[in-house]
């Protein structure tokens, strides 16, 4: 992989990155790009441009050509002005990373990035690049801020961080490369990838005796929250959950659920590897939630009592995502 920095070998880039990390440690606060964290170097096109300008200047001196002098000085002035504009295009910008929504392993993580300026201004052709090379281009014209999303591919469960983000620009002429490194404290929870196969959900809540348990105790026994289905009674709508999520939710009562089940580690084949077993349990949780079944999970190191609803599903998936990890 080639260096991310113009004209700098990868060996030297690592030393420069370590030095930059000491100057600007990671933070979860808004970062303001200033002269301490802003760097600028000529691009390969810029080097060729200035060599050509010098050759024109030396030729003009040798042949005493006034038009050549004019062209050389014009090119030099244009390059100098371009350098100033490139530097100012990201100078004093403010960046803050938002919270990324949890995803399943293999899906794309979207880290929201908020870029702002203290006053109405124009900043074209701004680029954000992750350590793995994903790049997003944005700009704002006569505005104070812009929002964009940096995409990362999730490769393993647990918490994933965007790592070191590079903000750079070569606007307006492409002769200079101005950049800043940003290390923001943000992370996204990655759930295990659900197994593509579906499994029967016939596990009893009474794990010792293996009998099915019916929980018809009356409509007043609140059991959780589920997605709204057409025909649900209006007085069963979960207004607090609706206000929080923006989607219709219905209260679930024990009288509406036929049984409780336990989704247990022992329900998976012990000959399978850990990730495959977690993938199967993830599929069971998703299927149970979709069918509005009251379920609990029992895996090594964690037991969650049977319940239902979006928050319960997220809590169970989080336990699978962090299985064997430390927060």
N, C-alpha and C positions, 0 to 999 in steps of 0.2 A: 504494500500500500504506500502510495506516495505521500509526501508531507502535505499537511493542510496549510502550511505557511509558504508564501511565495519565496522561492530561491533559497530555502533553508533545508538542509538534509534532515531526515527523520531523527538521526542520532542527536543533533543539536536541539531539535525541537523538544525532545523530552526534558532536557536540562532547562530550556526556556519555560516550559510549562510548570515545572517544579518551582522555579523562581517566581512565576506569576501567581501560583497558588499561595505562596507566602505573602505576597503583596495584597492579595484579595481573597481572603478565606471565604468559605461557603456561608450563606446566610439565607434566612427565610424572609428577610425584609426586602423592601424595594431597593434595587441597585441603581445608583446614578453613575453613568459612565463619565469619567473625567480624565484629566491628563495622566493620572496615575495608572489607569487601566485601559488607556487607548493607545494603540500602536499603529504605525503606518510604514509601509515599504513600497517601493516601486514594483510593479508587475513585470513579467517578461516583456510584454508589449511596451511598458514604460521605459525599460532599459534600452530596448531597440530604438524607441522614439528619441531618447536623449543622446544616444550614440550618433544617430542620424543628424540630430541638430548640431552636435559638435563637429561632425565631418563637414557639414555645410559651412559652419563658422570658420574652420581651418582652411577650407577651400577658398572662402571669400577673402580671408587674410592673405593667402598666397597670391590670389589673382586680383586683389584690391577691387572686388566686385561689390558695389554698394547695395544692389538688389539682393545679393546673397547675405550681406549683413542684416538687411531688413528681415529676410525670411528666417534667418537663424534666431534673431532676437524675438521675432513674433512667435516662433515655435517654443522658445524658452519661456516666454511670458505666459503663453497658453498652458504649458505644462505646469508652471508655478500656480496659476489660478486654479487649474484642475486639482492640484494637491490640496489647496485650501478648501475647496468645495467637498472633496472626498472626506477630509478630516471633519469638517463641520456637519457632514450628513449624519454622523452618529454621535458627535460630541454632545454631552449634556442630556442625552436621552435617558429615560428612566424605565426599568424593566422589573416586572414582577410575574412570577409563575403562579397559576391557580391550581386548584385541586383537580386531578384527573380521576374520572369515574373508573371503578373497578372493571376489569375485563377478564375473559377466559384466556388461558395460555394459547398463544398462536394468533390471537386477535391483535389489532392495532391499538396502541395506547395513544390518546390525544392529550397532550399537556397544553393547557391554555396559557398563552403568554400575552401579557398586557404591556404594550410599549406606549409610553406617553412622553410629552414634552411640557415644559412649564408655560409655554405660550403657543398660540396658533402658529404653525409653521409647516413647511413642506419637506418631507424626507422620502425621496423616491428610492426604489431598488434596495431595500434592506433585506438581508438574508440571515436566517437563523439556521445553524447546522449543529447536529448532535455529534457525539463522539463516534457513532457508527456510520456517519455520513449522510443521514437523512437531512434534506434541506427544504426549507419553506421560504418563499419570497413574499414580502409585503411592502407596503408603503402607505404614507398618509399625506394628502394634499390639502393644505389650508385647514388642518385639523389639529387637535391637541393630543389625540391618542388613536390607537388601533389595536384590535385584538386578532390574534392568529393562533393556530394550533400546530404544535410540533409533533409529528408522528413518529412513534417508535414501535417496533415489532416486539411483542412479548415472547420470550423464549423459555422462560421458566417461571414456576409459581412463586408466590411470596411477594415481597415488596420490591418494586423496580423504580430506580431513580433515573432521571434524564441525564445525570452526570454533568460533565462540563459542556456548556453550550457556547457556541461561538457566534457572535453577532458581527457581521462584516458587510462591507459595501465597496464597490469599485466605481460608483457613480461620481462624476458624469462621463468621463472619457475612458475609463478602464486602464489608466496609466498608473494608478496607485491603488493599493489594497489596504484599507483601514479596518481594524478589527478590535474586538474586546472579548475576553473570555469571561463567562459568567458561570459560577457554581452556585446553584440555588437549591436550598433544602426543600425538596418536594419529592413525593413518591406516590406510586400507584400500586394498589393491591391487585395481584394477578391470581385468579382462581385456577384450579386445575382444569385442563381441557375435558369437557364431558365426553364420556365414552359414546361412540356413535350408536351402540346397541342399547335397546331398552330392556329392562329387567323387571320381573314381576314384583309387585309391592304387596306381599302377603305376609309380612312379618308381624307377629303379635306384639302388643305392648307388654304383655306378661311374658317376659323372656325366660322365666323359669319353668312355667307350666305349659307354655305354648298354646294358650287359649285366646280366642279373640275377645276383645273387651269393647262393649258398646257403651257409649257415653251420652245417652239421651237423657239429660237432666233438666231440660227446660230451656226455653228460649232466652232466659235472662243470664245464662252462664256464658260469658264472653270468652271466646277461644282464640281470637286473632283477627286478622284483616286479610282479605283477598281482593283480586281484581273484580271490578263490577261486571256482572252479567245481565243481559237484557231480561227484564222481568223481576229483578230484585226489588224488594219493598223500599220505598223512599225513606222510611224511618230507620232503615238499616245502613244508610250511607254513613261512612266514616269521614265526617267533615274535616276533622283535624288532619287526617292523612291526605285528604284531597287538597287542602290548602298547602300542605308541605310538598307534595309530589306533582301537583297539577293534573293528575289523572284520577278518574273515578275509582273509588275503593268502597268495598262493602264490608261491614262487620260480620264476622263469622262466629256463630254460636255453637256450643257443643251439640245441641239437638240437630244441627245441620250436618254433623260429621258422623259417619258410620262407625269408624274405629280409629284408634291410635296405633301407630307403628313405630318401631325402632329401626333405624338404619345403622347397622353395626359393622365394625371392622371384620367380625367373624363371618359376615355374609359374603365376603369375597374370597376367592381361591387363594390360599396361602402360598401357592407355588408362583403366583404372579409377583412382579416387582412392585415396589411401593407406589410409584407414580401411576401404574395401571390400576391398582386397587383404589387409589384416590380418585382416579378418573371414573371408575364405576360408581363409587359412592356419590360423586358429583352428579352423575346422571340420575341416580335414584332420588336425590334431593330435588332436582329440577322437575322430575316427573311427579313426585309427591306434591310439590308446591302447585304445579299446574292443575292437578286433580283435586286441589283443596283438601288434601288429607292432612290430618294432624300427625306430625312426626317428630321424633327426636333422633339425635345421633349419639353413638357410643363408639369412640375411637380411642386408641391408647393415649392417655394423658388428657382427655377431654370428654365430658358427658354433658349434653344439652337436653333438658327436659322437653317432652313433646309440646309443640305449639304450632302455630301457622302464621301466615302473613309475610309481607315483604321483609320486614326487619328480622324476623326469625330465619328466613331463607338466607339473608345476607350474613347473619351471624354464623350459621352452619357452614356456609361456603368459606367464610373467613377462617374458621378452624381448620378446614381442609387445606386452604392456601398456606397457612402457617404451620402445618404439621411438620414437626422436626426442626422448626426454625425458632429463633428468638426475636421478639419484636424490637 
